[in-house]
C-alpha cells in the first residue's frame, strides 16, 4: 500500500487517494489478527481529546500552586484560587477551569525523570522508554487502530487527527508505519475559513469545485462506456467518497461558521481556542482520537510575561471545552487528557539571560484527565512544599496510559501487527518505564 502523506505533503489529488483507503477501512484494521480484534473490550470511553502542551507547562503556575514557597518559586503568580470543589486550588489565571474542577482530576505527581524534549515526549506518548531498538506507536495510533477501523469506525474523516501540525519530536505511528500516522490538518481554525490541507482549497469556492467535477465527468468518456466494469465502479465509489469529504456533509465538520458566534467567542478566537471547538466537533462525529498540539510552553526566558498571555488562552479554550462536552452529553464518552512531556523547574531563574525563566523538569509534573470514565473533582498524589519532589503516590506514564486503555476497552495484552512478525503487545510487560498501577482512585 502506498505511503500516506502528511498534511504538509498532501495535495488535493493525494487527498482523493487517501479518502479511498480511509472510506474502505483499509489502513490497518485488516492487519489486526483475530486475537487483537477479540481484545477490544466493552468501553466507557469512545474518543480522546489530547491537549498536548508542547514544551512542558509549569505545574506551579497551573494545577499545583505553592503560594507559601516564596517568590523564588511562585514569581508574581502567588495567589491561587479556590475551585468549585472544596479543598482544591489551582493557578490564579485559570478562573474558568476553577469553575469546572468537578469535571476533571489532577494528577500532581507524574514523574519519569527525563529532561529531554524528544525522549520525554516519546515516553509520555507511548509509555515506553527510548533506546530498546523498537519504536513503539503512540497512544493516538493505538486508539485509532483498535477503536477506529478495527472497532467499526466508518467515517470518511481519518480516525486520528492532529490540530494543526505534527510535533516532529517522535514517531506517532512507530512500527505500525505511515498508514497509522495522524492526519495533520494544517491551517488555522481561527481564520475566517479553516483551510484544511487536502480538503479545503485556498481561494476556491465550493461552486467552482462542483463545476470542475462536472467538467471532469463530461470528459470522462471511458468511464461512461465502461460504467459496469468492476474496477471503474470501485473508482467511482472512491471518487464519490472523496467528494463527500471535500464538498459533502463529512467535510462540513471543519466549517466552524456553523457554530454560534457566542460559543466561538467563549472558546476564544485563537488558534488554540478554535482548535478546542474543532476537537469537540470531531468527537461529536465519532472520530476516536484528536490531538491539539498546543505550542509555546518551552519558556526558558521571560516565563511570566509569556504566562500572562498563554494561561488566559488555555483557560478559555479548555474550560469551555469541558463545559461544552458536558452540556452535549459527550464528556461521559470522551477522555480529555491535558499535559506535556514534563514540567518546568519550580525554582525560577531570575538572572540574565533567563530573566525569570523555568527550565525542563521531569522529576515531578502535573497532568489532568476528565471524562470517559474518569471521576472528576479529585487530586491524585501530593508534592512537597516547593513542588520539587513527589511526597505521596508517584504516578508513572504507564499508570496513566493503561488506565486510559482500560476505559477505552483496549486490552494491553492484545497483539499488534509488527512488520517483522515480532510478538509485540499494546503495552509490553516490561516497558522500561516504571509503574503498572492503574489510577483506581479516579476510575
C-alpha positions in Angstrom: 0.0 0.0 0.0 1.3 3.5 -0.8 2.6 5.7 1.9 0.1 8.1 3.4 1.4 11.6 3.1 1.4 14.1 6.0 -0.7 17.2 5.6 2.3 19.3 4.6 3.0 17.0 1.7 -0.6 16.3 0.7 -2.2 17.7 -2.5 -5.9 17.6 -3.3 -5.3 14.6 -5.6 -3.5 12.8 -2.7 -6.5 13.6 -0.6 -8.7 11.7 -3.0 -6.4 8.7 -2.8 -6.3 8.9 1.0 -10.1 9.0 1.2 -10.3 5.9 -1.0 -8.4 4.0 1.6 -10.0 5.7 4.6 -13.5 5.1 3.4 -12.9 1.4 2.8 -11.2 1.0 6.2 -8.1 -0.5 4.7 -5.4 1.3 6.6 -4.7 -1.0 9.4 -7.9 -2.7 10.5 -7.3 -5.6 8.2 -3.8 -6.1 9.6 -5.2 -6.9 13.1 -5.1 -10.5 13.9 -8.3 -12.2 15.2 -6.7 -12.2 18.6 -6.3 -8.4 18.6 -9.8 -7.9 17.2 -11.2 -10.0 20.0 -9.3 -8.0 22.5 -11.4 -4.9 22.1 -13.4 -4.9 25.3 -16.6 -3.1 26.3 -15.6 0.5 26.8 -16.7 3.5 28.8 -14.9 5.9 26.5 -15.3 6.2 22.8 -12.9 9.1 22.0 -9.9 11.0 23.3 -9.1 14.7 23.0 -5.4 15.1 23.9 -4.3 18.7 24.7 -0.6 18.3 24.2 1.3 21.1 26.0 4.3 21.2 23.6 7.3 22.2 25.6 6.1 21.4 29.1 3.8 23.5 31.3 4.8 24.7 34.8 2.8 22.8 37.4 3.3 25.6 40.0 1.6 28.1 37.7 -1.3 25.8 36.7 -2.6 22.8 38.7 -0.2 22.6 41.7 0.3 26.1 43.1 2.7 26.6 46.1 1.9 30.1 47.4 3.9 29.6 50.6 7.1 28.6 48.8 8.2 32.2 48.3 8.9 34.4 45.3 11.8 32.3 44.1 9.3 29.6 43.3 6.0 31.4 42.6 7.2 34.6 41.0 4.3 37.0 40.6 1.7 34.1 40.3 1.3 33.7 44.1 -2.4 33.9 44.6 -4.1 30.5 43.8 -7.8 30.4 43.6 -10.5 28.2 45.0 -12.3 25.9 42.7 -15.9 24.6 42.8 -14.6 21.6 44.7 -13.8 22.4 48.3 -10.1 21.9 49.1 -8.8 22.1 45.5 -7.0 25.2 44.4 -5.4 26.0 41.1 -3.4 28.8 39.5 -4.8 32.3 39.7 -5.0 32.8 35.9 -7.4 29.8 35.4 -10.7 31.1 36.7 -12.9 29.3 34.1 -11.2 26.0 34.8 -11.7 26.6 38.5 -15.4 26.5 37.9 -15.1 23.1 36.1 -13.0 21.3 38.7 -15.8 18.9 39.4 -15.3 17.6 35.9 -11.6 16.7 36.0 -9.0 15.1 38.2 -5.5 16.5 38.7 -2.5 14.1 38.7 0.0 16.1 40.6 2.8 13.5 40.9 3.6 12.5 37.3 7.2 11.5 37.1 9.8 10.0 34.8 13.0 12.0 35.5 13.8 12.7 31.8 14.5 16.3 30.8 15.0 15.9 27.1 12.1 17.0 24.8 12.4 14.1 22.3 12.9 11.3 24.7 10.4 12.6 27.3 7.8 13.1 24.6 8.3 9.6 23.3 7.9 8.2 26.9 4.7 10.1 27.7 3.1 9.5 24.3 3.9 5.8 24.1 4.5 4.5 27.6 7.9 3.1 26.6 11.4 4.1 27.3 13.5 5.0 24.2 16.6 3.1 23.2 15.5 -0.6 23.2 15.6 -0.9 19.4 11.8 -0.8 18.9 9.9 2.3 18.0 6.5 1.9 19.6 3.3 3.6 18.4 1.8 6.4 20.4 -1.5 6.3 22.2 -3.2 8.0 19.3 -2.1 5.4 16.8 -3.2 2.6 19.1 -6.6 4.1 19.8 -7.2 4.8 16.1 -6.3 1.2 15.3 -8.5 -0.5 17.9 -11.3 2.0 18.2 -11.0 3.2 14.7 -11.1 0.7 11.8 -10.9 -2.5 13.9 -13.6 -1.0 16.1 -16.1 -0.4 13.3 -15.4 3.3 12.7 -16.8 4.1 9.2 -16.3 7.8 9.0 -14.7 9.4 6.0 -12.7 11.6 8.3 -9.4 9.9 9.5 -9.6 8.3 12.9 -6.6 10.1 14.2 -6.5 13.9 13.7 -3.8 16.4 14.8 -4.7 20.1 15.2 -2.9 21.7 13.4 0.6 20.3 12.8 2.7 17.3 13.9 5.4 17.7 16.5 8.2 16.1 14.7 9.8 15.0 18.0 8.8 11.4 17.9 7.1 8.9 15.5 3.4 8.9 16.3 2.9 5.6 14.4 6.1 3.8 15.4 6.5 0.4 13.8 2.8 0.5 12.6 4.2 2.6 9.8 3.0 5.6 7.8 -0.5 4.1 7.4 -1.1 4.8 11.1 0.2 8.3 11.1 -2.3 11.0 12.1 -3.8 13.4 9.6 -2.5 16.9 10.5 -5.0 19.5 9.3 -2.6 22.4 8.8 -4.3 25.8 8.5 -5.6 27.9 11.3 -9.2 27.3 12.6 -9.4 30.9 14.0 -9.3 32.3 10.5 -12.5 33.2 8.5 -12.2 29.9 6.7 -10.3 26.9 8.1 -8.2 25.8 5.2 -7.7 22.1 5.9 -4.9 20.8 3.7 -6.2 18.4 1.1 -9.8 19.1 1.9 -10.3 22.9 1.7 -8.6 24.7 -1.2 -7.5 28.3 -0.5 -9.4 30.7 -2.7 -11.5 28.1 -4.5 -15.2 28.1 -3.8 -17.4 25.1 -3.4 -19.3 26.1 -6.6 -16.0 26.1 -8.5 -15.2 22.7 -7.2 -18.6 21.4 -8.3 -18.0 22.9 -11.8 -14.6 21.3 -12.0 -16.1 17.9 -11.1 -18.9 18.3 -13.7 -16.3 19.1 -16.4 -14.2 16.1 -15.5 -17.2 13.8 -15.6 -18.2 15.1 -19.0 -14.7 14.5 -20.4 -14.5 11.0 -18.9 -16.0 9.1 -21.8 -14.1 5.9 -20.9 -15.9 5.8 -17.6 -19.2 6.3 -19.3 -18.6 3.5 -21.8 -17.3 1.0 -19.2 -19.6 2.1 -16.4 -20.4 -1.6 -15.5 -16.7 -2.6 -15.2 -16.0 -3.6 -11.6 -12.7 -1.5 -11.5 -14.5 1.5 -12.9 -17.3 1.1 -10.3 -14.7 0.9 -7.5 -13.0 4.1 -8.7 -16.3 5.9 -9.0 -17.3 4.9 -5.5 -13.9 6.1 -4.2 -14.3 9.4 -6.0 -17.8 9.9 -4.6 -16.4 9.3 -1.1 -13.6 11.8 -1.7 -16.0 14.4 -2.9 -18.3 13.7 0.1 -15.3 14.7 2.2 -14.5 17.8 0.2 -17.9 19.0 -0.6 -20.4 16.9 1.3 -21.6 16.7 4.9 -18.4 14.9 6.1 -16.2 17.9 5.2 -18.6 20.4 6.8 -17.3 19.3 10.2 -14.4 21.6 9.5 -16.7 24.6 8.9 -16.7 26.4 12.2 -19.1 29.1 10.8 -21.9 26.6 11.6 -21.3 27.3 15.3 -22.9 30.1 17.1 -20.8 33.2 17.3 -21.2 33.4 21.1 -19.8 29.9 21.5 -16.9 30.6 19.3 -16.2 33.7 21.4 -16.4 31.6 24.6 -13.7 29.3 23.3 -11.5 32.2 22.3 -10.8 33.4 18.8 -7.3 32.0 19.0 -5.8 29.0 17.2 -5.9 27.0 20.4 -9.5 28.1 21.4 -10.9 27.3 17.9 -8.9 24.0 17.9 -10.7 23.0 21.1 -14.0 23.7 19.4 -12.9 21.8 16.3 -12.0 18.8 18.5 -15.4 18.8 20.0 -17.0 18.7 16.6 -14.7 15.9 15.6 -15.5 13.6 18.5 -19.2 14.5 18.0 -18.8 12.9 14.6 -17.2 9.8 16.2 -13.5 10.5 15.5 -11.7 8.3 18.0 -8.6 10.4 18.7 -7.9 14.1 18.3 -4.6 15.8 19.4 -4.4 19.6 19.9 -0.8 20.3 19.5 -0.6 23.5 21.7 2.8 25.1 21.2 4.6 27.8 23.2 5.3 26.2 26.6 9.0 25.9 26.5 9.6 29.1 28.5 13.2 29.3 29.4 13.2 33.0 29.2 10.6 35.6 30.3 8.4 32.9 31.6 5.9 35.0 33.5 5.5 37.5 30.6 4.5 34.6 28.4 2.2 33.1 31.1 0.2 36.3 31.2 -0.7 35.7 27.6 -0.9 31.9 27.4 -2.7 31.0 30.6 -5.9 33.0 29.8 -5.9 31.4 26.4 -5.6 28.0 27.9 -8.3 28.8 30.4 -10.9 29.9 27.9 -10.3 27.0 25.4 -10.1 24.1 27.8 -12.6 25.5 30.3 -15.2 26.0 27.6 -14.4 22.6 26.0 -15.2 20.7 29.3 -18.4 22.6 29.7 -19.4 22.2 26.1 -18.8 18.5 26.1 -20.7 18.1 29.4 -23.6 20.2 28.1 -23.9 18.0 25.0 -23.6 14.7 26.9 -20.3 13.9 25.3 -18.0 14.1 28.3 -19.0 10.7 29.7 -17.7 9.1 26.5 -14.8 11.4 25.8 -11.5 11.4 27.7 -9.8 14.8 27.8 -6.1 14.4 28.5 -4.1 17.6 29.3 -0.3 17.6 29.8 3.1 17.8 28.2 6.3 15.9 28.1 7.4 17.2 31.5 7.0 20.2 33.8 9.3 23.1 34.4 11.7 23.9 37.3 9.8 25.0 40.4 12.7 27.4 41.3 12.7 30.4 39.0 15.9 31.5 37.2 15.9 35.3 37.7 19.4 36.0 36.5 20.2 37.1 32.8 19.7 35.9 30.2 16.7 33.9 31.7 15.0 36.9 33.4 12.5 34.8 35.2 12.6 31.6 33.3 11.8 28.0 34.1 13.7 25.0 32.6 12.8 21.4 31.9 11.7 19.3 34.9 10.9 15.6 34.5 11.2 14.8 38.2 7.6 15.8 39.0 4.9 17.5 37.0 1.1 17.6 36.6 -1.3 16.1 34.1 -5.1 16.4 34.1 -7.8 13.9 32.9 -11.5 14.3 32.6 -14.4 12.3 31.2 -14.7 8.9 29.6 -15.0 7.1 32.9 -12.5 9.2 34.9 -14.1 10.7 38.0 -13.9 14.5 38.5 -13.1 16.7 41.5 -10.1 14.6 42.7 -6.4 15.2 43.2 -4.1 12.2 42.9 -0.7 12.5 44.5 1.0 15.2 46.6 4.2 17.1 46.1 6.4 18.7 48.7 6.2 22.3 49.8 8.2 23.6 46.8 6.8 21.2 44.2 10.3 19.7 43.6 9.7 16.2 45.0 7.0 13.5 45.0 5.6 13.3 48.5 3.0 10.6 48.0 1.8 8.4 45.2 4.2 8.7 42.3 2.3 8.4 39.0 4.2 6.9 36.1 3.3 7.2 32.5 2.2 3.6 32.3 -0.2 4.1 35.2 -2.0 6.8 33.1 -1.8 5.1 29.7 -3.0 1.7 30.9 -5.9 3.4 32.7 -6.9 5.1 29.5 -6.7 1.9 27.5 -8.9 0.2 30.1 -11.6 2.9 29.8 -11.3 2.7 26.0 -11.8 -1.1 26.1 -8.3 -1.8 24.7 -6.6 -4.9 26.1 -3.0 -4.1 26.9 -2.1 -7.7 26.2 -3.5 -7.6 22.6 -1.0 -8.3 19.9 0.0 -5.6 17.4 0.8 -6.2 13.7 4.6 -5.9 13.6 6.3 -5.6 10.1 8.9 -8.2 11.1 6.4 -10.5 12.8 7.7 -9.9 16.3 5.5 -10.8 19.2 4.6 -7.3 20.5 1.7 -6.3 22.7 -0.1 -3.0 23.1 1.7 -2.5 26.4 4.7 -4.8 26.9 5.0 -6.3 30.4 8.4 -4.6 30.8 8.1 -1.2 29.2 11.2 0.3 30.6 9.0 3.0 32.3 8.4 2.3 36.0 4.9 1.7 37.2 1.9 -0.5 36.4 -0.7 0.8 38.9 -3.9 1.9 37.2 -5.4 5.1 38.5 -8.1 3.2 40.5 -8.5 6.3 42.7 -10.4 8.0 39.9 -11.8 5.1 37.8 
